[in-house]
């Protein structure tokens, strides 16, 4: 009986030693997912130039670390326009930017490469929802066909005087629609530049009237339009900025 127990003990000991010598069983190997390396931007050369840039964000692409900005002109570099820029600022900056943010940044131009850095938000330019404020859609909202008379209106110019379209009957009249808080460089500012050239071309001539009607009468009061018109050199005798009741 003792011999049988001893043989069993030796066998168990032999199996244990054999397992210890073999070591632990290897588990099936699994591929470890690896992330592609994040490309680092090329270093900026010593010849890179830096310019202040101001504008309003119109679109944000966090995946590309890119923002589109309706910006003012940058002297010696680019005119006022809407441009997509790569951002090399802290990635958290791009993550918090939203369309409508007014920003100041540093435009870095390094040969053919340009990007924004040192971005600071300076407020927000909201887009009013449809029907907000005093906006009114006339009913019926029909266009005026070629040859049809344009309906008369009565609005207030930057000097506080009432202006009617009918008072210019028989004269050449150019009409445009603007608002002084317009952030898009290719819209209102461009239109004002063209009208300013017309205003200068008509200087000293006794014909032609320029009418700029605001589409934001709640903000563009007579005083606001008077200041705006003065800054761009509008002659109130020829170039009139018009506001009034939203329904008008």
Protein Blocks (a to p, Z undefined) as FASTA:
>chain_A
ZZmmmmmmmmmmmmmmmmmmnopaddddddddddddddddddddfkbccdddddddfbdc
fknopacddddddehkaccdddddddfbdfklmmmpcehiacddddddehjaccdehiac
ebjcddddehiajbdcddddddddehiacdddddddfkopacdfklmgoiacddddddfk
lcbfklmmmmmmmmmmmmmmmgoiagdjdddddfblmlmgfklmmmmmmmnopafklmcc
ddddfkZZ
